[in-house]
C-alpha cells in the first residue's frame, strides 16, 4: 500500500482554517478549499512509486483488480476529497452519463478548448457525488415543494417576485419549477439586480428561515442565484450525516468541513452565485425539475463494524470505521482498490500510521488490517 501526499486546492470559497486544523498545522492565511485524493490528472496524489495515476497506468489489473478494470476501465473511477467551505459555492448541477458523453462530443467537435471559460463539459463522464459532514455543514439540495417556495418568496413583499409566486402555484409542479427557474435565469440583468437587492433587505429583516438567503446576498450582491436558491431545500447536516447528489439535482454548499466522494469528472453546469459562465439553454436540459425531500443519509452498520453510506451508483462506495479504544484489529482487505482516510484519532493501516487528514491507497486484494483508535473513511467501488 502507499501513503498518499495530496494537493490542496486554494479556491476562493475555501476556509482559511478548517483543513489546517484537521491536519494540525498552522494556517497560511490563504483559502484551502479541497484536498484531492486519487488519480485525477488535474492533481493526482503522490506516492513513493510516483503519481498515483501513473502507478495505476503501469499495471491497472494489479492495482485495481480485474473486475474493476473490466467494469470501469484502467483508471480509478472515483475522486475522494476533504472539502472545506468558508463561503458559498456556486449553485450548480451535474449531467447524467448520456448527457456528458453527448455534450463532450459536441464541444470537442466544435473545437472548443477544454480550458475555455464557456466550456461546459471537461470530460465524457457523469459526476454523482456524496458529501459527508465532519462538522456542522450547511447547504441547499434539490427543489422544495413549489408551494413552500411560493410562500417564502411572498413573505418578502417584493412586487417583482409576485409573478414567480403565481407561477409556483400552477400545476403540474415540475412545469411550474421549470418555468420559474427559466424566468429567473433569463430576466433582465438590471431588473434582477434590483429584485435581489430588495429581496436581500427583506430577508435580513425577516431572519429565521430567510437568513441563509440574506447571507447568500451578502456574498453575491445582486446575483440571480439568490432567488434561484429560494426554490431549493435548505439543509443542515450534523457530523456523520451525508447527502447524495445525483444527476440534475441543483445544489450549493454554504459552509462546513466534509468528506466528499464523486465519480472522476469535472463536469459542472452553473445556475448562479458565481462570476463564471452560465449556459442557460444547456443548464435547462440537465436540471431535473422534481421536488422532494433532500434525503439525509445516515450510515448503516454492518457486523464487521463498517458503517456504509448507501448510494445507487457503482463508481464509488463510501463507508467509515469508528474505532473505540481497545477495539480488536479489523480486517479491511477488499477485492477492489481503496483509499483509506483518517479523520480523527490515530490509526494504523497495515504498516502505515495515519493521523487526521492522512490517507493511503491500497491495491485490490492487498491484505489490510486496521488498528488504533479513531475514525477511518474507506473509499472504494462496487465491481
C-alpha positions as CSV (number, residue, x, y, z in Angstrom):
1,X,0.0,0.0,0.0
2,X,1.0,3.6,-0.5
3,X,1.0,6.6,1.8
4,X,-0.5,9.5,-0.2
5,X,0.7,13.0,-0.4
6,X,-2.2,15.2,-1.6
7,X,-2.7,18.5,-3.2
8,X,-4.8,21.2,-1.5
9,X,-6.8,23.4,-3.9
10,X,-6.9,27.1,-2.9
11,X,-10.3,28.1,-4.4
12,X,-11.5,31.5,-3.2
13,X,-14.5,30.0,-1.3
14,X,-12.3,27.8,0.8
15,X,-11.9,28.1,4.6
16,X,-8.6,29.5,5.7
17,X,-8.6,27.4,8.9
18,X,-10.6,24.1,8.6
19,X,-8.1,22.0,6.7
20,X,-5.1,23.2,8.6
21,X,-6.9,22.5,11.9
22,X,-7.7,18.9,10.7
23,X,-4.0,18.4,9.7
24,X,-2.7,20.0,12.9
25,X,-0.7,22.7,11.0
26,X,-0.6,26.4,11.1
27,X,-2.9,28.2,8.6
28,X,-1.2,30.1,5.8
29,X,-3.8,32.8,5.6
30,X,-4.8,31.6,2.1
31,X,-8.1,29.8,1.4
32,X,-7.8,26.0,1.4
33,X,-10.9,24.6,-0.2
34,X,-10.3,21.0,-1.3
35,X,-7.7,18.3,-0.6
36,X,-7.8,15.7,-3.5
37,X,-7.1,12.0,-3.0
38,X,-7.0,9.9,-6.1
39,X,-5.6,9.7,-9.6
40,X,-7.4,12.6,-11.3
41,X,-4.8,14.1,-13.8
42,X,-5.6,17.6,-12.5
43,X,-3.9,16.9,-9.2
44,X,-3.0,13.2,-8.7
45,X,-1.9,12.0,-5.3
46,X,1.8,11.3,-5.0
47,X,3.3,8.1,-3.7
48,X,6.8,6.8,-3.2
49,X,6.2,5.0,-6.5
50,X,5.3,8.2,-8.4
51,X,2.0,9.9,-9.1
52,X,-0.9,7.6,-8.4
53,X,-2.3,7.9,-12.0
54,X,1.0,6.7,-13.4
55,X,1.2,3.9,-10.8
56,X,-2.2,2.7,-11.9
57,X,-1.4,3.1,-15.6
58,X,1.7,0.9,-15.3
59,X,-0.3,-2.1,-14.2
60,X,-4.1,-1.4,-13.9
61,X,-5.1,-5.0,-13.1
62,X,-2.5,-5.3,-10.3
63,X,-3.6,-2.0,-8.7
64,X,-7.4,-2.0,-9.4
65,X,-8.2,-5.7,-9.8
66,X,-9.6,-7.3,-13.0
67,X,-13.3,-6.8,-12.1
68,X,-12.8,-3.1,-11.6
69,X,-10.8,-2.7,-14.9
70,X,-13.4,-4.7,-16.7
71,X,-16.3,-2.6,-15.4
72,X,-14.8,0.9,-15.4
73,X,-11.7,0.8,-17.5
74,X,-8.0,1.1,-16.5
75,X,-8.4,4.0,-14.1
76,X,-9.6,4.7,-10.6
77,X,-13.3,5.7,-11.1
78,X,-13.7,7.9,-8.1
79,X,-12.1,11.0,-6.6
80,X,-12.1,11.5,-2.8
81,X,-11.8,14.9,-1.2
82,X,-11.8,16.8,2.0
83,X,-13.9,19.9,1.3
84,X,-13.8,23.0,3.5
85,X,-16.3,25.7,2.6
86,X,-15.7,29.1,4.2
87,X,-18.1,30.8,1.7
88,X,-20.9,29.6,-0.6
89,X,-20.0,27.6,-3.7
90,X,-21.8,28.2,-7.0
91,X,-25.3,26.9,-7.4
92,X,-24.8,24.0,-9.8
93,X,-25.9,20.7,-11.4
94,X,-24.1,17.8,-13.0
95,X,-25.1,15.9,-16.1
96,X,-26.0,12.2,-16.3
97,X,-23.7,9.9,-18.3
98,X,-25.6,10.2,-21.6
99,X,-25.7,14.0,-21.4
100,X,-22.0,14.1,-20.5
101,X,-21.0,11.9,-23.4
102,X,-23.1,13.9,-25.9
103,X,-22.1,17.3,-24.5
104,X,-18.4,16.5,-24.5
105,X,-18.5,15.1,-28.1
106,X,-20.3,18.2,-29.3
107,X,-17.8,20.6,-27.7
108,X,-14.9,18.6,-29.0
109,X,-16.4,18.6,-32.5
110,X,-16.8,22.4,-32.2
111,X,-13.1,22.7,-31.4
112,X,-13.7,24.4,-28.1
113,X,-10.6,24.3,-25.9
114,X,-11.1,22.2,-22.8
115,X,-10.0,25.1,-20.6
116,X,-12.2,27.7,-22.4
117,X,-14.3,29.6,-19.8
118,X,-17.5,28.9,-21.8
119,X,-16.9,25.2,-21.9
120,X,-19.5,23.0,-20.0
121,X,-18.1,19.5,-20.5
122,X,-14.5,18.9,-19.5
123,X,-14.9,15.1,-20.0
124,X,-17.4,12.5,-21.0
125,X,-18.3,11.2,-17.6
126,X,-21.1,11.9,-15.1
127,X,-20.5,13.3,-11.7
128,X,-22.7,11.8,-9.0
129,X,-21.3,12.8,-5.6
130,X,-21.7,12.3,-1.8
131,X,-20.8,14.8,0.9
132,X,-20.5,13.5,4.5
133,X,-20.2,16.1,7.2
134,X,-17.2,16.2,9.6
135,X,-18.5,19.4,11.2
136,X,-22.0,21.0,11.1
137,X,-22.4,21.5,7.3
138,X,-24.9,23.8,5.6
139,X,-26.2,23.8,2.0
140,X,-29.0,23.7,-0.5
141,X,-30.1,20.5,-2.2
142,X,-32.9,19.8,-4.6
143,X,-36.2,21.6,-5.2
144,X,-38.6,22.0,-2.3
145,X,-42.3,21.8,-2.9
146,X,-43.3,24.8,-5.1
147,X,-46.0,26.0,-2.7
148,X,-43.3,26.2,0.1
149,X,-41.1,28.2,-2.2
150,X,-44.0,30.5,-3.2
151,X,-44.8,31.2,0.5
152,X,-41.1,32.0,1.2
153,X,-41.0,34.5,-1.8
154,X,-44.4,36.0,-1.0
155,X,-43.2,36.7,2.6
156,X,-40.6,39.1,1.3
157,X,-43.2,41.5,0.0
158,X,-41.3,42.3,-3.2
159,X,-43.6,43.3,-6.0
160,X,-41.3,42.0,-8.8
161,X,-41.4,38.5,-7.2
162,X,-45.2,38.2,-7.4
163,X,-45.2,36.7,-10.9
164,X,-42.9,33.9,-9.7
165,X,-45.3,33.3,-6.7
166,X,-48.2,32.9,-9.0
167,X,-46.3,30.6,-11.3
168,X,-45.3,28.4,-8.4
169,X,-49.0,27.7,-7.6
170,X,-49.6,26.3,-11.1
171,X,-49.7,22.6,-11.9
172,X,-48.0,20.3,-12.7
173,X,-45.2,21.0,-10.2
174,X,-42.4,20.1,-12.5
175,X,-43.6,22.5,-15.2
176,X,-44.0,25.3,-12.6
177,X,-40.5,24.9,-11.3
178,X,-39.1,24.8,-14.9
179,X,-41.0,28.0,-15.8
180,X,-39.9,29.9,-12.7
181,X,-36.2,28.9,-12.9
182,X,-36.2,29.8,-16.6
183,X,-37.7,33.2,-15.8
184,X,-35.2,33.9,-13.1
185,X,-32.2,33.0,-15.3
186,X,-33.5,34.9,-18.4
187,X,-34.7,38.1,-16.6
188,X,-33.3,41.5,-17.5
189,X,-30.0,41.8,-15.5
190,X,-30.6,45.3,-14.2
191,X,-34.2,44.4,-13.1
192,X,-33.0,41.2,-11.5
193,X,-30.2,43.0,-9.6
194,X,-32.8,45.4,-8.2
195,X,-35.1,42.5,-7.2
196,X,-32.3,40.6,-5.4
197,X,-31.2,43.8,-3.6
198,X,-34.8,44.3,-2.3
199,X,-35.3,40.6,-1.5
200,X,-32.0,40.6,0.4
201,X,-33.0,43.5,2.6
202,X,-36.4,41.9,3.3
203,X,-34.6,38.6,4.2
204,X,-32.4,40.5,6.6
205,X,-35.4,42.0,8.3
206,X,-37.3,38.7,8.5
207,X,-34.4,36.5,9.6
208,X,-35.3,32.9,10.7
209,X,-35.8,30.7,7.6
210,X,-34.8,33.6,5.4
211,X,-31.4,34.2,7.0
212,X,-29.5,31.8,4.7
213,X,-30.7,33.7,1.6
214,X,-29.7,37.0,3.2
215,X,-26.2,35.6,3.8
216,X,-26.0,34.5,0.2
217,X,-26.9,38.0,-1.0
218,X,-24.1,39.4,1.2
219,X,-21.6,37.2,-0.6
220,X,-23.1,37.7,-4.1
221,X,-24.9,41.1,-4.2
222,X,-27.5,41.3,-7.0
223,X,-26.8,37.7,-8.2
224,X,-29.9,36.0,-9.6
225,X,-28.7,32.7,-7.9
226,X,-30.0,34.1,-4.6
227,X,-33.6,34.0,-5.9
228,X,-33.0,30.6,-7.6
229,X,-31.7,29.2,-4.3
230,X,-35.1,30.1,-2.7
231,X,-36.6,27.3,-4.8
232,X,-34.4,24.7,-3.0
233,X,-34.3,22.8,0.3
234,X,-32.1,24.3,2.9
235,X,-30.2,21.5,4.8
236,X,-28.1,21.4,7.9
237,X,-26.0,18.2,8.3
238,X,-24.7,17.1,11.6
239,X,-21.3,15.3,11.8
240,X,-21.7,11.8,10.2
241,X,-24.7,12.7,8.2
242,X,-24.5,12.9,4.4
243,X,-26.2,13.9,1.1
244,X,-26.2,12.1,-2.2
245,X,-26.4,14.3,-5.2
246,X,-27.4,12.6,-8.4
247,X,-27.6,14.0,-11.9
248,X,-29.6,17.1,-12.5
249,X,-30.1,17.9,-8.8
250,X,-29.4,21.6,-8.1
251,X,-27.2,22.2,-5.1
252,X,-24.8,24.6,-3.4
253,X,-22.7,24.2,-0.3
254,X,-22.6,27.1,2.1
255,X,-20.2,26.3,5.0
256,X,-18.6,23.4,6.8
257,X,-16.0,20.6,6.6
258,X,-16.8,17.3,5.0
259,X,-15.5,14.2,3.2
260,X,-16.7,14.3,-0.4
261,X,-16.5,11.5,-3.0
262,X,-17.6,11.6,-6.6
263,X,-17.2,9.9,-10.0
264,X,-14.0,11.1,-11.6
265,X,-15.3,14.1,-13.5
266,X,-15.1,17.9,-13.7
267,X,-18.5,18.5,-15.4
268,X,-20.4,21.3,-13.8
269,X,-23.2,23.5,-15.1
270,X,-23.8,26.6,-13.0
271,X,-27.1,28.4,-12.2
272,X,-25.7,31.3,-10.3
273,X,-23.7,32.5,-7.2
274,X,-20.7,32.8,-9.5
275,X,-18.9,35.1,-11.9
276,X,-18.3,32.1,-14.2
277,X,-20.1,31.1,-17.4
278,X,-23.8,30.2,-17.1
279,X,-25.2,28.4,-20.2
280,X,-28.9,28.7,-19.6
281,X,-30.2,26.5,-22.5
282,X,-27.8,23.7,-21.7
283,X,-28.5,24.0,-18.0
284,X,-32.2,23.6,-18.5
285,X,-31.6,20.4,-20.4
286,X,-29.8,18.9,-17.4
287,X,-31.8,20.1,-14.4
288,X,-34.3,17.6,-13.1
289,X,-37.4,19.5,-12.0
290,X,-38.6,17.2,-9.3
291,X,-39.5,18.5,-5.8
292,X,-38.8,16.3,-2.8
293,X,-37.0,15.8,0.5
294,X,-33.2,16.1,0.1
295,X,-32.8,12.6,1.7
296,X,-30.2,13.0,4.5
297,X,-28.2,9.8,4.8
298,X,-27.0,8.1,7.9
299,X,-24.6,5.2,7.8
300,X,-25.8,1.7,8.1
301,X,-23.8,-0.5,10.4
302,X,-22.6,-4.0,9.4
303,X,-21.4,-6.9,11.6
304,X,-17.8,-6.0,10.8
305,X,-18.2,-2.5,12.3
306,X,-18.1,-0.9,8.9
307,X,-20.7,1.9,8.5
308,X,-21.8,2.2,4.9
309,X,-23.4,5.2,3.1
310,X,-25.7,3.5,0.6
311,X,-25.9,5.1,-2.8
312,X,-27.4,3.9,-6.1
313,X,-24.2,4.1,-8.2
314,X,-21.2,1.8,-8.5
315,X,-18.3,4.2,-9.3
316,X,-17.8,4.8,-5.6
317,X,-18.8,3.4,-2.2
318,X,-18.1,5.4,1.0
319,X,-18.0,3.9,4.5
320,X,-16.3,4.5,7.8
321,X,-14.9,2.7,10.7
322,X,-15.2,4.4,14.1
323,X,-12.7,2.5,16.3
324,X,-13.1,2.6,20.1
325,X,-10.1,2.4,22.5
326,X,-9.0,-1.2,22.9
327,X,-11.0,-2.5,19.9
328,X,-9.6,-5.6,18.2
329,X,-8.0,-5.1,14.8
330,X,-10.4,-5.0,11.8
331,X,-9.7,-6.9,8.6
332,X,-10.3,-4.3,5.8
333,X,-9.0,-6.4,2.9
334,X,-11.1,-5.8,-0.2
335,X,-11.1,-7.2,-3.7
336,X,-11.4,-3.7,-5.1
337,X,-9.0,-0.7,-4.8
338,X,-9.5,1.5,-1.8
339,X,-8.3,4.8,-0.3
340,X,-8.4,4.9,3.5
341,X,-8.6,8.4,5.1
342,X,-8.1,9.1,8.8
343,X,-10.3,12.0,10.1
344,X,-9.9,11.6,13.9
345,X,-7.6,9.9,16.4
346,X,-4.5,7.8,15.4
347,X,-5.0,4.7,13.4
348,X,-2.7,2.1,11.8
349,X,-3.5,0.8,8.3
350,X,-1.2,-2.2,7.6
351,X,2.2,-0.8,8.3
352,X,1.3,2.9,8.0
353,X,0.4,5.1,10.9
354,X,-2.2,7.7,9.9
355,X,-3.3,10.9,11.8
356,X,-6.2,13.2,10.8
357,X,-6.0,14.2,7.1
358,X,-3.6,11.5,6.2
359,X,-4.5,8.8,3.7
360,X,-3.3,5.6,2.0
361,X,-4.0,3.8,-1.3
362,X,-4.5,0.1,-1.0
363,X,-4.4,-2.0,-4.2
364,X,-7.1,-4.5,-4.8
365,X,-6.8,-7.7,-2.8
366,X,-3.9,-6.5,-0.6
367,X,-4.1,-7.7,3.0
368,X,-5.2,-4.7,5.1
369,X,-5.7,-4.5,8.9
370,X,-7.0,-1.5,10.8
371,X,-6.0,-0.9,14.4
372,X,-5.7,2.0,16.8
373,X,-8.3,4.5,17.9
374,X,-10.2,6.9,15.7
375,X,-12.2,7.3,12.5
376,X,-11.2,6.0,9.1
377,X,-13.2,6.6,5.9
378,X,-13.0,3.9,3.2
379,X,-13.5,4.9,-0.4
380,X,-13.8,2.1,-2.9
381,X,-16.0,0.9,-5.8
382,X,-18.8,-1.7,-6.4
383,X,-17.3,-4.0,-9.1
